[in-house]
Amino acid sequence: MFGSALTKHSSSSLKAGLKIGQVALAAGLPVRTVRYYESIGLLSPTVERAESSYRLFDPAVLGRLAFIRRCQSLGLSLEEIREILQVHDQGQLPCQDIWERLQEKLQEIEQRIADLQILKGQIQSLLSDWHIPEGSLAESAVKSTVICPILQNPDADEGAANRSI
C-alpha cells in the first residue's frame, strides 16, 4: 500500500517514512492509539524521530498494527502482545508462545462459560420461583433490613445452585 517494508533504519528511511496521521488513517485507528502503542514499546522497531521531532514510521508498521489488533481480538493483553513482539524483534518466530497463550485463554474461556452456566441456572431458578410478597410481609420487609426477601432468602441460593448442577 505504501511501498515495500524497510529493514534498516537510516536517515534515508526517515525521509520515506509515514507520519502518524497517515499510519492512523491506513490502520483505521485513532492517532491517539498509535501514539499510545508507540509509547509502550509496541511499535519500536518501526518508528524513529525526524530532526523536526515528528514520528516517522516504516510502512511495515501497518502489518504490525494489524497483528496487534488481531491479538487483541483473541483476548491477548497489550503486555502479552508486547512480549510476543519482543520475541519477533529478536529474530525468532513467536508461534509457540502464541499457541501457549491462546491455550491459556481457551481454558479461561471454558471456566468462564462454566461459571456463567451456574449463574444462568441460579437466575432462572430465582425467576421461576419469583413472587412479590403482599400485605403484612411486604410491609415488614420495608421496615426491616431486608431489601428484597426473594433475593435474601437463604434457601434461594441453595435451591438455585442445586438445580443448575
LOFI-118505 format. One record per residue: x, y, z of N, C-alpha, C in turn; residue in three letters. Coordinates in steps of 0.05 Angstrom, whole numbers, plus 32768, in hexadecimal, padded with zeros to 4 digits. Example, Ala and Ser with C-alpha at 12.3 -4.5 7.8 and 13.67 -1.06 7.14 Angstrom:
residues 2
81087F8E809C80F67FA6809C81087FBE809CALA/81017FD3808E81117FEB808F81028001809DSER/
***
This chain:
residues 165
80107FE88000800080008000801180198000MET/8026801A80118037803180138053802A800APHE/805780167FFB8072800E7FF2807C7FF68002GLY/80947FEE7FFB80A07FD6800880A97FDD8024SER/80A97FC9803580B27FCD805180D07FD28052ALA/80D87FE4806380F47FEA806681007FD9807CLEU/81177FCD807881227FBC808C81367FCA809DTHR/81457FDD809381587FEC80A2814F800980A4LYS/8153801580BC814C803180C08165804280BBHIS/8162805680AC8177806980A7816B808480A2SER/817B8098809D817080B28098815F80B2807FSER/816580A1806C8155809F8054813A80928059SER/8139807F806C812080738073810D80868080SER/8119809A808F810880AE809B80F980BF8086LEU/810780C5807180FA80D5805C80E480C6804ELYS/80E580AB804D80D1809B804080BB80938054ALA/80BE809A806D80AC809180828090809E8080GLY/807E8091808E8062809B808F805F80AB80A9LEU/805080C080A6804980D080BE803280C280CDLYS/802F80C980E6801D80BB80F8800080BC80EDILE/7FF880D280E27FDD80D580D77FD880C280C0GLY/7FED80BE80AF7FEB80AB80997FE8808F80A3GLN/7FF8808880B77FF7806D80C37FDC806880CFVAL/7FD2807B80DF7FB8807880EC7FA2807480D7ALA/7FA2808480C37F8E808280AE7F8F806780A0LEU/7FA6805F80987FAA8046808A7FA3802E809CALA/7FA8803080B67FA3801A80C87F86801A80D3ALA/7F78803080CF7F5D803380DA7F5D803780F8GLY/7F71804481027F738049811F7F7580678124LEU/7F6D806F813C7F71808C81437F8F80918146PRO/7F9780A981407FB380B281447FBB80AD8161VAL/7FAA80B281737FB080AE81907FB880918196ARG/7FAA807E81897FB18062818D7FCC805B8182THR/7FD38065816B7FED8060815F8003806C8171VAL/7FFE8084817A80118092818C8014808181A6ARG/7FFE807781B18000806781C98010804D81C4TYR/800A803F81AF8018802781A88036802C81A6TYR/803D8042819A8059804981988065804F81B3GLU/8056805C81C48060806381DF8065804B81F1SER/8057803581EC805B801D81FD806D800981EFILE/8078801081D9808C7FFF81CC80827FEB81B8GLY/80697FED81B0805F7FD9819D80697FDE8180LEU/80707FF7817B80787FFE815F80958005815CLEU/80A58000817080C1800A817280D280058159SER/80D37FED814D80E57FEB813680DB7FF8811DPRO/80C28003811D80B7800E810580B3802C8106THR/80BE8039811B80BB8056811E80D580638126VAL/80D9807A811B80F0808A812280E780A78124GLU/80F780B8812F80F180D48130810280E3811BARG/80F480F4810C8102810480F98110811B8108ALA/8120812A80FA812D81418106811981558110GLU/81028156810380EC8168810B80DC815E8122SER/80E48147812D80D6813A814480BD812B813CSER/80B6812B8122809F811B811980A680FE811ATYR/809280EE8121809580D1811F809380C98102ARG/80A680BA80F980A480AF80DE80A4809180E0LEU/8091808480D3808D806880D58094805980BCPHE/80A2804380BF80A7803180A9808C802680A0ASP/808780238086806E8018807D80677FFC8089PRO/807B7FEE809380777FD480A080667FD780B9ALA/80637FEF80C380537FF380DB80367FEB80D7VAL/802D7FED80BE80117FE680B9800B7FC880BELEU/801E7FB780B6801B7F9B80BC801D7F9580D9GLY/802E7FA480E780317FA1810480177FA98112ARG/800B7FBF81097FF27FC881157FDC7FB48110LEU/7FDB7FA980F87FC77F9480F27FCB7F7C8105ALA/7FE47F7481097FEA7F5E811B7FE07F658138PHE/7FE67F7D81417FDD7F85815C7FBF7F83815EILE/7FB17F8D814A7F947F8D814B7F897F70814CARG/7F957F5F813C7F8D7F43813B7F917F358156ARG/7FA97F3A81627FAE7F2F817C7F9A7F398191CYS/7F947F5281907F817F5D81A37F657F50819FGLN/7F5E7F4B81867F447F3F81807F427F22818BSER/7F597F16818F7F5B7EFB819B7F5E7EFB81B9LEU/7F5D7F1381C57F5D7F1581E27F797F1A81EEGLY/7F8D7F1E81DE7FA87F2281E97FAA7F3F81F2LEU/7FB77F4382097FBB7F5E82147FD27F6C8204SER/7FD37F8682077FE97F9581FB80047F8C8206LEU/80057F85821F801E7F7C822B80267F61821EGLU/80137F4F821A80197F35820D80227F3A81F1GLU/80157F4C81E3801C7F5281C780387F5E81C6ILE/803E7F7081D980597F7B81DA806F7F6681DDARG/806A7F5281EF807C7F3C81F380807F2C81DAGLU/806A7F2781CC806B7F1781B3807B7F27819EILE/80767F40819C80857F51818880A27F52818FLEU/80A97F5281A880C67F5281AF80D37F3881A5GLN/80C67F2281A780D17F09819C80D57F0C817EVAL/80C17F16817180C37F1B815480DA7F2E814DHIS/80DC7F43815C80F17F578157810D7F4D815CASP/810F7F37816B81297F2A816F812F7F168159GLN/811E7F15814481237F04812D81187EE88130GLY/81067EE3814380FA7EC8814780DC7EC98141GLN/80D27EB3813880B57EB1813480A87EAC814FLEU/80947EBC815780887EB9817180707EA58171PRO/806D7E95815C80557E84815980507E728171CYS/80657E65817C80617E53819280577E6381ABGLN/80627E7A81AF805A7E8B81C5803C7E9381C1ASP/80357E9A81A980197EA281A480077E8A81A8ILE/800F7E73819F7FFF7E5A81A37FFA7E5581C1TRP/800F7E5781D1800C7E5381EE7FF97E6881FAGLU/7FFC7E8081F27FEB7E9581FD7FCE7E9181F5ARG/7FC97E8981DC7FAE7E8481D37FA27E6C81E1LEU/7FB27E5881E77FA97E4181F67F9F7E4A8212GLN/7FAE7E5B821E7FA67E6682397F8C7E768236GLU/7F8A7E8682217F717E96821C7F5A7E838219LYS/7F5D7E6D820A7F487E5A82067F3F7E4E8220LEU/7F527E4782317F4B7E3C824C7F3C7E50825CGLN/7F447E69825B7F377E7F826A7F1A7E828260GLU/7F177E8182457EFC7E8382397EEA7E6C8242ILE/7EF57E5482417EE57E3D82497EDD7E3F8266GLU/7EEE7E4882787EE77E4C82947ED27E628297GLN/7ED57E7782887EC27E8D82897EA67E83827FARG/7EA67E73826A7E8C7E6882607E807E578276ILE/7E8F7E4682837E857E3582997E797E4682AFALA/7E887E5B82B77E7E7E6D82CC7E647E7B82C3ASP/7E637E8382AA7E4B7E9082A07E337E7D829ELEU/7E387E6482997E237E5082997E177E4D82B4GLN/7E287E4D82C97E1E7E4B82E47E0E7E6482EBILE/7E187E7B82E47E0A7E9482E97DEF7E9582DALEU/7DEF7E8B82C27DD67E8A82B27DC17E7882C0LYS/7DCA7E6282CA7DB87E5082D97DAD7E5D82F2GLY/7DBE7E6C83007DB57E7983187DA07E8F8312GLN/7DA57E9E82FD7D927EB382F57D787EA782EBILE/7D7A7E9282DB7D627E8582D17D517E7A82E8GLN/7D5E7E6F82FC7D507E6483137D427E7A8323SER/7D507E9083277D447EA783357D2C7EB18326LEU/7D2F7EB4830C7D197EBF82FC7D017EAC82FBLEU/7D067E9282FA7CF07E7F82F87CE07E7E8313SER/7CED7E8383297CE07E8383437CD87E9F834CASP/7CDA7EB2833B7CD67ECE83437CB97ED48349TRP/7CB57EDF83607C9A7EEA83677C9F7F02837AHIS/7C917F1683767C947F2F83867C837F2C839FILE/7C907F3083B67C817F2E83CF7C6B7F4383D1PRO/7C557F3B83DC7C3F7F4E83DF7C387F5283FCGLU/7C297F6784027C1E7F6C841C7C337F718432GLY/7C2F7F6484497C407F6984607C5D7F61845CSER/7C627F4C844D7C7D7F4384477C8C7F598438LEU/7C7F7F6584257C8C7F7A84157C917F928427ALA/7C7E7F9984387C817FB0844A7C977FAB845EGLU/7C997F9384697CAE7F8D847D7CCA7F8D846FSER/7CCB7F8584567CE47F8484487CEE7FA18443ALA/7CDC7FB3843E7CE37FCF843A7CEF7FDB8453VAL/7CE57FD3846A7CEE7FDF84847D077FD1848ELYS/7D0E7FBA84847D257FAB848F7D3E7FB0847DSER/7D527FA184837D6B7FA384737D6A7F948459THR/7D547F8684557D517F76843C7D497F898425VAL/7D587F8884107D537F9983F97D407F8B83E6ILE/7D467F7183E07D357F6283CF7D357F4583DACYS/7D1F7F3D83E77D1E7F2383F47D237F0C83E0PRO/7D1C7F1083C77D217EFA83B47D3E7EF583B0ILE/7D4E7F0A83AD7D6B7F0783A97D797F0083C3LEU/7D6F7F0A83DA7D7D7F0683F37D747EED8402GLN/7D637EDD83F67D5B7EC484027D727EB083FFASN/7D7C7EA684167D947E9484157D8E7E7B8404PRO/7D757E7284037D6E7E5A83F37D707E6083D5ASP/7D6D7E7983CE7D6D7E7F83B17D887E7883A4ALA/7D9E7E7E83B17DB97E7783A67DBD7E5983A4ASP/7DB57E4B83BA7DB97E2E83BA7DA87E2083A5GLU/7D8F7E2983A27D7D7E1D838F7D877E228373GLY/7D8F7E3A836D7D997E4183527DB27E32834CALA/7DC47E3083607DDE7E22835B7DD87E048356ALA/7DC67DF883657DC07DDC83627DB37DD68347ASN/7DA27DE8833E7D947DE383257DA67DE7830DARG/7DBB7DF7830F7DCD7DFC82F87DE27DE782F4SER/7DE67DD583077DFB7DC183067DF17DA882F8ILE/
***
